[in-house]
């Protein structure tokens, strides 16, 4: 008869394999990217929000008019920040708001929402709820079908411990 091969996994071989896998994972993590300077990242984030606005909404001057953010200056609960938005602009066949985007400067991903509208929408009004871990500027940009950009910026403080005082 032929020889049988022992395929039983021993505790020692299992631990050796797991150690090698862990070492490879850690080494790969260091090669992908080391921790960076957080202050430099925050400074770059503000500039990158402007770039993100231009990328998402198109380049051009933003008129700080027509857009209203109806949110208190201090959020009582950062886990649920209510953001009602309205744009005082006609919603007619050839003159309407086609897109509204919301950006939160201090979010890991600043673009928190983008909404496409049409004249059939009736009113350029939306409301959303977002999570904010810390105080930040919220930027709402509305784009008309002719390409004009309107916007509003509001600083929102987040109460520490979820309790405004």
Residue pairs with C-beta under 8 A, 6 or more apart in sequence:
42 106
45 105
45 106
45 110
46 105
48 110
49 103
49 105
49 110
49 139
52 103
52 110
52 111
53 62
53 101
53 103
53 139
53 141
56 101
56 111
56 114
56 141
57 99
57 101
57 141
57 143
57 149
58 143
58 147
58 149
60 147
60 148
60 149
61 149
62 141
62 149
62 150
62 151
63 148
63 149
63 150
63 151
64 150
64 151
64 152
64 153
65 150
66 87
66 88
66 89
66 142
66 150
67 85
67 86
67 87
67 88
67 140
67 141
67 142
67 150
67 151
67 152
68 85
68 86
68 87
68 88
68 152
69 83
69 84
69 85
69 138
69 140
69 152
69 154
70 84
70 85
70 86
71 81
71 82
71 83
71 84
71 138
71 154
71 156
72 156
73 154
73 155
73 156
73 157
74 156
74 157
74 158
74 159
74 164
75 81
75 132
75 156
75 157
75 158
75 159
75 164
76 159
76 162
76 163
76 164
77 159
77 162
78 131
78 132
78 133
78 134
78 158
78 159
78 162
79 131
79 162
80 129
80 131
81 129
81 130
81 131
81 132
81 156
81 158
82 127
82 129
83 102
83 127
83 128
83 129
83 130
83 138
83 140
84 125
84 126
84 127
85 100
85 102
85 125
85 126
85 127
85 128
85 140
86 123
86 124
86 125
87 97
87 100
87 124
87 125
87 142
87 150
89 95
89 96
89 97
89 124
89 142
89 144
89 150
90 96
91 97
91 117
91 119
91 121
91 122
91 123
91 124
92 119
93 119
94 145
95 144
95 145
95 146
96 117
96 118
96 119
96 121
96 124
96 144
96 145
97 117
97 124
97 142
97 143
97 144
97 145
98 116
98 117
98 118
98 143
98 144
98 145
99 114
99 115
99 116
99 117
99 142
99 143
100 114
100 115
100 117
100 124
100 126
100 140
100 141
100 142
100 143
101 111
101 113
101 114
101 115
101 140
101 141
101 143
102 111
102 112
102 113
102 114
102 128
102 130
102 138
102 139
102 140
103 110
103 111
103 112
103 138
103 139
103 140
103 141
104 110
104 112
104 130
104 132
104 136
104 137
104 138
104 139
105 136
105 137
105 138
105 139
106 132
106 133
106 134
106 135
106 136
106 137
107 132
107 136
112 128
112 130
113 128
113 130
115 126
117 124
124 142
132 156
132 158
133 158
134 158
135 155
135 156
135 157
135 158
136 155
136 156
136 158
137 153
137 154
137 155
137 156
138 153
138 154
138 155
138 156
139 151
139 152
139 153
140 151
140 152
140 153
141 149
141 150
141 151
142 149
142 150
142 151
143 149
143 150
144 150
159 165
